Amino acid sequence: MLGFILGLPLAGFLINGLLGKRLSARMSGMLASGVVFCSFFLSIIKLFELLKLPPLRRSLEQTLFNWISIGDFSLPFILRFDPLTAVMCLVVTGVGGIIHVY
């Protein structure tokens, strides 16, 4: 689910970028605002999951894919959600959503 926090605004950008001329201005704006607010609500859900953990173990991780693998060495691509990440996700997506609506 952490990938969706990043992926939804990216998907909205791609859809608006590729289909921008075919979509009405209202639909394009609704799509852009909607994906940012969805990302904001996913950040809130993850924040509550984070708060359920003990204070010293407050970190959520999601491995997206194995980036480099050579012999015994493996370097996965991991998204980490900790308290600082939660604050930044909420600020960026919350303010970004408000800016999109404005």
N, C-alpha and C positions, 0 to 999 in steps of 0.2 A: 504494500500500500504506500510505502514511502516513495516509490517510483512515480506514483500518480501525482504526488504533490509537485514534482518537477515536470512530469509529462503532460499534465492537462493544459497548463498555459502554453507549452511548446506546441501541442496539438492544435490549440486555438489559433496560434500564430500561423501555423502551416495552412490550416483550413482557410483562414482569412487571406493569407498571402496568395494561395492558389486559386481560390474561388471568390476573391474579393469583388471582382467586376460583376460576377453573376449574382451575388447576394445583395439585398437591399442594404442601405446604410443602417437601418434599424436592426435588421437581422445580424449584420456584422458586429454591431455594438453590443447586442444582447449576447452573442456568442463569446465575444472577448470578455465581457463582464462576468458572464456565467462561469467560464472555466477558471477565472481567477478566484471568484467566490467559492467555487467547489474546492479548489486547492486550499483556501482559507479554512473551510469547514473540515477538510481532512486533517489539516494541521491541528485544529481544536481537538478532534478525536484522538490523534496521536498524543497530544498534550495530556489528556485525561488518562490514556494508557501509561504514559510516563509517570504521572503522579501516583499511580497505584503501586509502583515499584518502591522498594526501600531506598532511602536517600543516597546511599553509597553505590547503588546499582542502577541508577537512573540513566539508562542508555538502551536504545533500541537499535538493532542492526538488521539490515536486509542485504543479502548478497544478490547482486543482479546478474553477474556473469563472471567467469574466470578470465581475467584480463591477460595474464602471462603465465604460461606453464612450461617450464624447462626442467626436465628430469624430475628431481624431488622438490624443486622450487616451484611454488605456486603463489600467484599474486591476484587475489580476487578483487573485483570492483564492488565495494561495499558502501552502502549509504548508512550513515550513523545519525541518529536523532537523539540528542541529549538536551539538557535544559537551555543551553545557549542557542542551539539550533532551533528549539521550539520558539524562543522569543523572536529570533530573526525571521523564521517562517511566518509567524503571526503578524509581525510588523510589516514585512514586505508584501505579503498577500493581502492583508487587511487594508493597508494604505493604497496598494496597487488597485484593489477592487474599488475603493472609493474614488480614486482618480479616474478609473475607467467609466464609472457611472457619471462623474462630473463632465 
